[in-house]
């Protein structure tokens, strides 16, 4: 920003360098204190600024360094050496209804590293979080624009809500993360323990993500543009069998005829394969069709992502602003798996007076997911001998001559699938006449419109169907926040008092018709259908809450945080509408003690926290639910009447789940900030678990939602950051994250049999002393071979099942606990290299199961019948046959009495993200009058090392037709700032 000055103005020049490397620091903001005059250092760290007098104070500010101030005096040249902020202790993190310096935080709060992953080819911000924070578990996606599963520190509930609470700019956000433009996000802070999450009370038992959007910064207007193009393709080349392998597969289904007895390994020259092939694959003369058609290739393509971002930001001491817009297109690997997003954001904050600040944080996002993709499962089972078209070029309706329709018929659908998201948070912050006392009022709004209109002449048993669906959702959050800050000598106090309310409402309507003679007007003319129907529903729910928090610190050495929150929710029973959730945590900065004389320890802080968080049930679950009963016709020629009946049993004593947890953390910085990290241990106990319990049918109901049992959860987390090399213009930094979590069911329904022993619920997969993810099934021990003494009900090619109790009979009593589907631990490693203007980051992410954890059933199985002979299967699978006795997967002539799965370990190591960027400096930047120019190439999911067989271990997609691949991709992009 340029200002006019008189002749008395003084011109100051200088250079800003790094304390350790002595290298210049470009981009440092040099500002005349208490004015709007600023300058920015160039690529050589040099600045030039005009000041009004010798009493002027200059401030030097750069991310990751301590802010410095310098009075001009008689100096005309001022060189500054910036010191790196020690372990980022001055960094401000969001803690819920406020911010704190990291050094003063007593709960488990971690800021996610977004900067090293912003160049990754992805459309959803959640994908950038994979492996970046210990305890934050983010899954993979295999659909365009999809949001991965997110959890924090394992499972704390059986039947309650398992979703992480999302707070966007202080407002609870129930929309999809798909709607948020990743480029608009400034930071994401993760609240993990009860002492940190207690400020959100009843909805925080599963942890909290605090998302903060970007704001404009003081200085001249910045216009930023970025663009990226990325490719996407499966990270594994797994596809259905081609012609020769497919015919071979049919032959082996008839091994008892295609090969000679007794061992069935020698070919039978009299075997007629053509006679076994399905008639749909033969011509009129009974010969095999000559085709070798790839349905897989027809229904798939190389995917891509095109992403364009534009933002304008700036500000003064009185106002800051950010305006942004984006256009993102993700064309998936499967045809019609499309995702398009347009978004626009406006964040504005102004200091209207010296006591009033008002602001607006808002965005609109418009998502287009038009098109119906072909059913990928059906694509994989279509025979290569059959073409999808007839001789006239029209799509065959039933290629097999069965009721299985052509999966490519979905292309004929007229599909309109749109999702519009609107968000606005209006707030005002008032500095009250009492020093240190402020009042903030905020009114956050979420509004969503979903439209799903579709028509297809082949739906409704080929009679044609068209429908229109509309869903509207709205919620508001109204918060009143009173904050008081007081410092008395070395004592600092902050009190926070909150009163708030939330209301949510949803409305759904669907009108549809079937039986069309023509579908020319599609879903815009439903009255043409012979059969017309309408469906609608709606719901409302509300919450109100109060919270008080007290923060105290003494010289940032002794820290205390106490919180108590009271929540009320309309969905709970009349007798238990409200719950109270307290927490307390303390911190001790040991390194500040006079007796602590360890010179290689820069910082050492111990944190201990204990608190209670809650989990709420779904709306209306404590009430008796009424539904429509069967239709009845009164008398001959009478009209149809619909009745109503009670479908669910009321429970007026339904209570909140309560998760009580303790957390111990140790933060350290060593060797003059070369090594820093955190070690944490947590132990939680969830009681009053929300669970639907089976009850005697004589009551007229099958089950009732009630509170039962106890679930314990514990784990350890470790993060380590090291600065390995920092000299000669070369820097190498490493970040290592480790997390282990395990839960255990302690109580369920109590002693039901009167034998003094707590009873399991094996029909629900719940066992005392076992994790919630326990695997309770039959144990497989190889495959029965030709010539063996095989028990009745089994045959060669079926799995041999372990007789656990040794009674000679295989039945339900032979099931056993085989392990767990939950991971044993998670591990990630990020290496960041910088040399001059080049930056290279390499990120490895891993989930490991150890011996008996992270297991999943993965059993492609073929049993000879009409479907098995007709259908196609994935290529290259190691099926059993008499001449392949060591085959891994079962293939048999008849079905066995029991067909258990084979459980495999899903452990993997993935080269998840690689990014190489170059930042231009020098004359090119000066000539173009740019503030920044950066180009990059990046890759995602480039390699996966695993013993798992199938599509992908992380998505639990094995060797079956119904799996989908995870994508790997390469991107090239440009970031420029004017």
N, C-alpha and C positions, 0 to 999 in steps of 0.2 A: 504494500500500500504506500503510495507516494503522498507526501504532504508538502505544502509550501512553507519556506522559512525565510527569515530576513538575513541580512548580511552578517549578523552576529552568530549565526549557526555555525557549529563546529563539525567537521567531517572526521569521523573515526574509522580507521581501518584496522585489520588484524587477521589472525589465523587461529582456527580452533583445531586442536589435535587430541588424540586419545592418550590418556595417561601412560598406558603400558606399551602400546605399539608405536607411539609417537607419530602415527600416521594421521593425515588430515581427515576430518569428518565432514563430508558434504551434507547439506540439508539441515544444519543446525539453525534453529530460529533465534535470531538476535532481536531483542525488543527493548524499546525505550519504556521503562517501567511507568505504569499508570498513563500510558498514551496508546495510540493506535499505530505508531511508527514501528515498522519491523524491517528486517533484512534477513536473507537466508544465505548461508555459506555455499560457495560453488564447489565444483568437484575437487578443488585443491584446498578446501577448508577455509577459503578467504572470504571475508565479508567487507562491506562498506556501508556505513550508516551515518546519517546526519542527526546531531543532537542539539538541543537549544542552548545548553550552558554546561559549565563544569560540574554542577551539582547533580547532573543527570546520572541515573543508575541504569545500567544495561543488564538484562537477564539473558542467559544463554540456556536454551532448552533443547534437549534431544532425547528421544525415546531410548530407555535403557541406561541413561546417565543421570547423575545428580544435577539438579538445576543449580547454576552459579549466577551470582550477582556481582557486579563490579561498578564502582563509581568512577566516572570519567576523570575528574580532577584536571590536571594539566596535561594528561597523556593524549597523544594523537594516534598512537598505535597500541592496541591492546590485544595481546595474544592470550588465549585461554586454553588451559588443559582440562578436559572434562574427565571426571572419574566415573567409572562404571558403577551403577547402583548396586550395592552389595546384595547379591542373591535376590535382587528385585524386591527388597524389603519395603521400599517406598512405593511399590506398585499398589494401586488401589484396586480392590476387588469388590464385586457386588455380593452382599451377604443377605439380601432380602430386606426390603423396606429401608435401604440405605447402603452406604459403602463404608469400607474400612481399609486402612493400610494393612497390607499383608502381615506386617510385623505385629499388628495388634489383634489378629484373628485368633480365636480360641477354638473354633470348631473346625471340622474337616471340610475345607473349601479349597477347590483347585480350579485354576483358570486353564482352560483347554488351549493347546497350541494350535492356532489356526493358520498362522503365517506361513509355516513350512508346507502347508497342504493346499493353499488357495489355487495353485496351478493344476491341481488334479482334475482329470476329466470326469466330472460328476455334476449332477443337477440338484442334489439334495445336500443341505449343510450337514445333516446327520452323518453322511458318508465320510465327511472330513474328520469326524471324531473317532473313527475306528482305531482303537489301540492307543489313543493319545493320553488318556487319563486312567490310572490304575483304579479299578472298581467300576468304571463306566464301560458297560458292555454294549457294543453296537454291532449288529449283524450285517450280513451281505444282502444285496438285492439282485434280482434277476429279471426285473421288468423296467421298462422305461419310466423314469421319473419317480420310482417307488421310494417310500420311506422305510428304512430298515427297522428291525426290532431294537428297542432300547431298554436297558435295565441298569440299575445301580445296586451293586452289592447283593446280587442274588435275589431269591424269592422269599418274601416275608409273609405270604398269604396262601391260602388254599382256594378259596372261592371269592375273595374280595377283588377289588380293582388292583391290577398289576402294572398300571401305566405310570411312568415317570411324570411328575408334575412339570409342565412347561410354563415358565413365566417370561413373557415377552414385554420388555420395557415396563416392568412392574405390574403387568396385567396377566391373569391366568389365560392361557391360550389353548383352546380345545380344537383348533383347526389342524390341518395336516401341515407338517414341516415342509411339504412340497410347495406350499404357498409362499414360503419365505425365500426371498432372493438371497443366496449366500453372500453376495458382494455387499449387501446392506448391513451385514452383521459386523459389529466392532469387536465383541467379545462374547464368550460363553463361559460362565462360571458354574461349577458343579458342586452342589451341596450334598454331602454324603452321609454324615452322621446325625443322630437325633438332636444334638445340641445346635446344629446348624439349620436343620429343617424344621425345628419346632415352631419357628415363626409362621409357618404355613399350616401347622396343626393337623387337622383331620385328613388332609389330602397328601401328606408328605411322607408317608411311611416307605414309599418306593424311591425316595430321593427327588431332587429338584434340579432342573436345568434353568439357569437364569440367562436369558438371551438379551443382549443389549445392542441396539442398532446404532449406526454411526451418526455422529453429529458434525457440523461444520466447525472448523478451527479458526481461531483468530488469525487474520492475515488476508492477503490478497485472494481474490477468487481463484479457485482451482477447478479446472475442467479436466475430468479424468475419463478416459475411454479405454476399454479393454475388449479384446475379441479372442475367441478360441475356437478351434476346430479339432474334434477328436473322433477317432474311429472306435468301434466296438465290435468285438467278435467273441465267440465262446472261448473260455480259457482251456478247453479240452476238446479234441476232435472226436466226439462221440456221436455216432449216427446209426440209423437203422441198417439192417443187412441189405446188400445188393442182391441181384438175381441168383448168382451161383451159391452164395452162402445161404440164401433163403431156401433154395431147393434142397440144399444139403441138410438144413435144419428139419425139413419135412421128412427126409429120409431117416434121420436119427430118431424122430418120433415113432417111426415104425421099425426100430432096430430089431424087434423080434421077427420081422419078415425080411428086412433088407440085408440081414446078416444071418449066417448059419449057426444053428445050435451046435454044441451046448454053450459055448462061451460068447457067441454073437460078436465075433471080431473079424470073421472072414466074410466078404461080400457074397450075397446070394445072387447069382446071375439071372435067376428067374424073377427077381423082384421088379415090379412095374411101378416106377415112381409116378408116372403120369396118372395112373388110376387113383392115386391118393390125393392128388392136388385138387383143390376146390374147383367145382365146375365154372365158377366165375372167371377163372384164369385159363380157360380153354376156348378154342374157336369152335365153329360149328362142326368141324371134322374131328373134334376131340384132341387136337394137338395143343401143346402149350403155346400161349401167346408169346411172341418174340420179344416183348418189352423188357427193358431194364431201366425203369423210370424211377427217379428220385423224388418222392413226395417231399422229402426233407429239403432239398434244394429249391423246390417250387415254392415252399412256404416260408423260406428264410432268405435273409440278405445280410450284407454287411451293415451293421448299425453305425450311427454317427451322432455326435453332439455338436451343435452350433450355438455358441453363446456370445451375446454382445451386451456390453454394459456401458452406460453413460451416466456420469454424475457431475453435478455442479455444487460446489460448497465454498463456504467462506464465513467471515464473521468479523465483528468488532467487539469491543468491550461491552457493547449494548445488545448486540444481536448476533446469533449464529444460525446458519441455515444449511441444509443439505437437500438437494433435489436429485432424484435418480430415476432412471428407467432401464429396463432390461428386456431382452427378447431371447428366449431359450427354446431350442428345438432338439428333442431327443427322439431319433428314429431307431426303434429297437431292432433286435436281431430277427424277431419273428415279424412277418408281414402284419401291418396294421397295429403293431404295438408302438403307438405313437404318443408323445407327450410334448405339448407346446405350452409355454408359459410367457405371458406378458405381465410385467409388473411396473408400478410407478410408486414412488415414495416421496413424502415431504416431511422433513423434520425441521421444525423451526422453534427457536427459543429466544425470548427477548427479555431484557431487564427493563421492564416498563418504568419503574421508579427505583430509587435506592432501597426500597423495602419490598418490592413485588417483582417476581419473575414468573412469566407465563410461557407455556410451551405447547406444542402439538407434535405428536409422533403418529404418523399415519401412512398407510399404504393400501393399494388395491392390486390384487393379483387375479389374473384371468387365465384359467387352465383349460386347455382343449385336449381331450383324449378321444376324439372322434375315431370311429372305425372299430370293427370287430375282428380280432385276430383268429385264425383257424385254431381249432383245438389241437394243441401240440401233442397231446397223448394220442389222439386219433391219427395225426400225421405220422407218428412213429410206428403205428401198427398197420398202416396200409401196405399192401403187397406191391413189390416193384414190378410185378407182371401186369398190373392193372393201371390203365391210364385214367386220369380224372375226367377226360372228355370223351364224348361219343364221336362217331364218324362225321357228324355235322358240326363239331366244334363246341357243342353245348356241354356244360358240366353234367356228369352223371349224378343222379340223385342218390342212388344206392349202389355203389360200385361192386359190392360183394353180393348183391341180391338179397341182403338181409335188412334188418331195420337200422343198421348203422349207416347214417347219411354221410355224404361226401364232406369232409372237413373244410374244403375250399368253398362250400356254399356260403360260408360266413361273409365272403367278399360281396355277396349280393345284398347285404344288409345296408339300409340307409340309417346310419347311426350318428346321433348328435349327443355328445357326452361332454358337458361343460360344468365347470366349478368356478364360481366367482367368490373371492374372499375380499372383505373390506374390514379394515382395522383402523381405529383412531383412539388415541389416548390424549385427552386434554387435561392439563394440570396447571395449577398455580401454586407458587411457593411464597409465603408471606413471612417476612422477618418482623416478628411482633416487637412491641416497645421494650419488652424485657430482654436485655442482652443475652444472646445465646438461645433464645426461644424462637422457634419457627413452626409454622403450620403449613402443611401441604395438602391440597385437595386434588384428587384425580378422578377422572371419569373415563374408564376404558370401555370400548365397544368392539364387539366382534359380530360381523354379519356375514352369513354365507348363503349363497343360492346355488343349488345343484339341479341341473337339468339332464335328464336321461330320456331321450326320445329315440325310438328305434322301430323300424319295420323291416320285415323279411318275408318274402313270399313262400319260403320253405319252412317257416316255423309252424307251430301248432299242428304237428302231424301233416305237414305239407299243405295245409289249408290257408296259410298266411296269417300273420299276426302283426299288429301294430300297437304301440303303447306310448303314452306320455307320462313321465314321472317328474314331479317337482318336490324338492325338499328345501325348506327355509329354516335357517337356524339363526338365533340371535341371543347374545348374552351381554350383560353389562357388569362391570366391576366398579363399585363406588367406594373409594377409600378416603379416610380422613386421618392424617398423620401429624402428630404433635411431637416435636423433637426439641430436647433441651440439652445444650452443651455447657459445661461449667468446668473451669480449671482453677484449682486452688493450690498454688504452689506447685508441688510435684504430682498432685493428684488431678486426674481428669475423669469426668463423669459424662456420660451420654445416656439420657433417658428417652425412650421412644414409646409413644402411646398410639395405638391404632384402633379405629372402629371402621368396619367395612361391611359391605353386603354384595352379594352376587345373585343375579337371577338369570336363568337360562330357559329358553323355550324352543321347541322344534315342531314343525308341522310337515306332514308328508301326504301327498296325494298321487294316486296312480289311476289312470283310466286306460283300459286296453280293450281291444276287440280281436276276435278270431273269425275265420271263415270269410275270406275275401275272394270275390270273383276276379277283381283286379286291385292292384296296390299302387296305382298310378300316383295318387296323392299321399300315399304312405300314412304316416302318423298325423298328418294334418287333416285327415278325413276319417276319423274313427267310426263315424256313423255308418260307413259303408260295410262294416263288418256285420256278419250275421249274428254273432254273439258278442254282447257288450257288457263290460264289467267296470266297477269302480271300487277302489280301496282307499281308505284314508285313516290316518291316526295322528296323534299329537301328544306332546307331554310338556310339563313345566316342572322346574325345581328351583329351589332357592337356598341360599346359605347366608348366614351372618356370623360375624366373628369380632372378637376383641383381643388385643394383644398388648402386653407390656414387656419391654426389654430394657435392662440396665447394663450398660457397659462401663467398666471401671478399669483404669490402669494407673500404675504408679511408675513413672519414668519409663514407660513401655517395658518395664521389667516384670511386674506382677500384674496379671491381667485377669479380669473376671467378666463373665457374661451370664446373666440370668434372664430367662424368658418364661412367660406364662401366656398361653393362648386358650381362649374359649371359643368353641365352634358349635354352631347349630346348623342342622341340615334337615330339610323337609322330608327326605327319603327315609329317615329312621322312624322307629316306632314312637308312638305318643308318649311312652314312659321314658324314652331315652333320646330325646331330640338333641341334647347338648352333651358335649364332652370337653374336658379340660386337659390340656397338654402342656406340662411344665418341662423345663430343661435348665441345666446349669453347666457351665464349663469354666475352666481356669487355665491360665497359661503362665509359664515361668521362663523368662529369658535368663538362663543360667550363665550365659557368656557375659552378662553385664554385672555379675556379682564381683565384688572386689577380691574375693578369695579364689576366683577362677583365673588361674594364671597359665593357661595352655595357649601358647602363642600361635600354634598352627590351627587353632579353632577360632574362626571368625564369628560364628554365631551358633548358638545351641539353645533351642527352645523346646520345652516340654509342654504338651497340651493334654488335658484330661477333660472329658465331657460325659454327661449322663443326661438322658432326656426321654421323653415320650412323644411319639408321633402317632397319628391315627390313620385309619383306612375306612372309607365309607362304602356302603352298599349302593346298589343301583336304585334308582327311584322306584317307589311303589312296592318294593320287595317285602316290606313288613305288613302290607295290606292284603286282604283277600281280593284276588284278581278275578274279574268278570270277563267272560268271552262269549262268543256267539256259539250257540248249540246247533245241533243238526236241524235241517229244514223239515217242516212237517206240512202236509196238505190235509186240510180239514174237509172231509166230504168229497163226493164226486164232483169234479169240476171246480173245486174250491181253489183259492189262491194259496201260494206257498207262504208259509209263515216261518220266521226265524225267532228262536227263543234265545235266552241268555242263561248262562250257568256259571257258578263259581269254579274257577279252574285252579286257584292257588289258595293255600291255607294262610290265614293271617297269623302274625306273631307280634303281639303288642309289646314284647319285651326285647325285641331285637336291639343289640347294642353295637357300638363302635368297636372295631378291632383296635387293639392298642399294642404298639410296638415300642418296647422299652429297650434302650440300648446304651452301652458304654463304649467310649472310644478313647484310645490312648495314642498320641502321636508325638513323634520326635522329629523336629526340623533341625537341619545342620548345614553349615557352610564352613568349608575347610580350605586350608592352604591358599589363603588370600583369594578366595572366591573361585578357585580352580575346580572345586568339587562341592556340590550341594545336593541336598535331597531330603526325603521324608520317609519315615517308617511309621506305619500305623497298624494297630490291632483293634478290632471291634468285636463286640459280642452283643447280640440282640435277642430279645424274647418277645414273640408275638402271642398274645392271649386273646380269648373271645373271638377265635377265628370264625369268619363268616363261611358257612358251608351248608349245602343243601343235603339234609339227612333223610334217608328213606324211612317212611313210617308205614304202619299197617294199612292196607288198602281198605280195611273196614271203616276207616275214617272218611273215606271218600276221596282221599288224595294219595299221591304216591310219595311225596316228600314235602319238607318244609324247611325254609331257610332259617338257620338258628346259629347260635354261637357255641363253638366247641373248642376243646383242646388247647395245645400249645406247640409252637414251632420255634426252634432256636436256630440262630444264624450267626456264624462267626467267620472271621477271615483276617488275613494279613495283606498289606499293600506296601509296596516299596517303589520309590522313584529315585533315580540318581542322574544328575546332570554333571558333565565334566567338560572342562575346557582343556583339551589335550595339547593343542599347539596354537600359539598366537604370536607369530614373529615373521618378519620378512614379508609382510603382506599376505601371509597364509594363515588361515584359521581352521581349526578342526574341533567341532563340538559334538558331544555324544549325549543322548538321553536314553535311559533304560527304565522301563516300567515293568513291574511284576505285581500280580494280584492272584490270591487264592481265596476261594469262598466255599464254605460247606454248610448246609443246613441239616437239621435233624428234627423229625417229628417226636415230640416228647409225650404228648397226650392227645387222645382223640375223644372217644365217647365214654371212657371210663370202663369200669368192670361190669360188663353186661351179663356175664355168666355166673357171677358170684364166686369165682375161684380166686379172687384176689389179684388177678393179672389183667392189666390193661389190654383191651381187645384191638386187634388190627381191623382194617377195612380192605381186605384183599381185592374185593370186587371193584374198589375204587383205586387200587394201587397204592394204598396208604398203609404204612407199617411203622409201629412204634420203634424208635431207635434207628430208623432208616431215613435217607433224604427224600424229599418230595419227588425227585427225579429218579427214584429207584426203578430198576428193571426187574420185573418179576415174571419169569416165563420158563419155558422148557429149555434145557441145555442140550445143544446139538453136539454129537460126537461122530462126525464123519457121515458117510453115505453108504447105505446098504448095497452090496455088490452081488453080481450074478453068482449063484452057487452057494451063497451063505444061507444059513438057517434063519430065515426072516420071519418075525412074528406076524400073526394074522393082522390084517389091516395095513400092511406095509409091503413094499415091493422094491426091486432093484431101482436105484436112482432116487429114492426118498431118503430123507434125513434119519439117521439113527439117533434116538432120543435117550438120554441118560436116565436110568431108573434110580431116582434119588433115594427112595426108601427101600429098594431091593426086594420088593414083593413080587417081582416078575410081571407086573402089569403096569402099563403106561397110562396114567390118567391125571386128573387135575392135581392130585396130591404130590405129583412129581415135579411140580413147578418150584422154582427156587429163586432166590435173589441172586442175580447174575452180575450186578454192578449198577452203574448210574449213567444216565444220559447227560449229566452235568459235567462241565470240565473240571479237571484237577487244578489247573492253573492257567493263567494267561500271561503272555510275555511279549514285549515289543522293544525294538531297538531302532533309534533314529540317529543317523550320522549326517552331519551338516558340514560341508567343506566350502570355504570361501578363498579364492585366490584372485586378487585384484578385482576385476569387475565380474568374475564368474562365481556363481553359487550352485553347488550340487548338493542335493539332499537325497538320501537313500533310507527307506523305511521298511523294516521287516516286522511283520505281525504274526503271532503264533498263538494257537490254543492247543493245550496238551491234556491228554486224559490219563496218563500214567497207565497202570495195569488194568483197572476195572472201571474207569470213568470215561466220560465222553463217548459212550457207545450208542449205536443206533442199528436198528434192523436194516439189513441191506441184502435182500434175497430175491433176485430174479428167479422165477420158478416156472417151469413149463410142464403141464400135465396134458397128455394127449386127449383132446376132444376136438369138436368141430372148430371152435374158436382158435385153439392153439395151432391147428393145421392151417387155418386161414390167415391168422394174424402174423404181422412182422414183429421182430424184436431187435434190440440193439445189437450191433455187430461186435464180434470179438469176445463175447462172454464165455468164460470157462465152464460150460455145462458138462455134467457127467454123461458118460456113455460107456458101454462095455469096453470099447477100445481106448477110453480115457478115464480109467477108474479113479484117478486122483483129481478129477474135475471138482471144482469148488461148489458149484450150484446145482440144485436138484433138477432132474428131467426124468419123468417116469411115464409109464403107459397108463397107470391108474392113479387116482388121488389116494394119499395116505389118510389114515384116520385122523392124524394130527399133522399139521404142516407148520411147525414153528419157524420163526425167522432165524437167520444167522446174524448175530450181532458183531459188528465190526467197530474198530477204534477209528474215530474221526480226527485224531491228532494231525496237525498240519503246521507248516511254516510257509508263510506267503511273502513274496516280494511285492508288497502292496503298493508302494508309491515311490517313484523316482522322478526327480525334477532337476533340470539344468537350465539356469537362466543367465542372461548377460545384461548388465546395466550399462548403457552408453553414457559416456562423459566426454568432456573436452569440447572441441570446436563444433562438432556436429550438434550438440545440445544448444550451444550458444547461437549457432546460425539459425536453428529452428525455433529458438526462443521457448524451449521446453524446460519444465522443472524435472521431468523424469521420462526416460524411455527405456523400456525393458522388454526383451523378447525371451521366450522360453519354449522348451520342449519338455514333455512329461509323459509318464506312463503309469498305468494302474493295473494291479493284479497280473503282473508280468510273468510270474512263475509261482507254482504251488508245489511244495514237496510234501507228499502224504502217501500212506499205504491204503487209504480209502479208495475204493473202486466206484466210479460213477461220475455224475455231473460235478458235484462239489461237496466237500465234507462240511463246510461251515453252514451251508443251507440245508444239510441233511438230505441231499438229492443223490440217490444211488443209481443202480443199474436198471432202473425200471422206466417204462415208457412215459410215465407221468412226471418225470423230472424236467428241470429246466437248467440251462447253463448259467454260470456266472460269467460276466464279461471282462475281458482284458481290453485295454485300449491305449492308444497313443494320441497325444495332443500337441498342437503347436499354437502359440498364442503371442499376443502383443499387449503390453500395458503402456499407456502414454498419458502424461499429465501436462497440461498447458498452464 
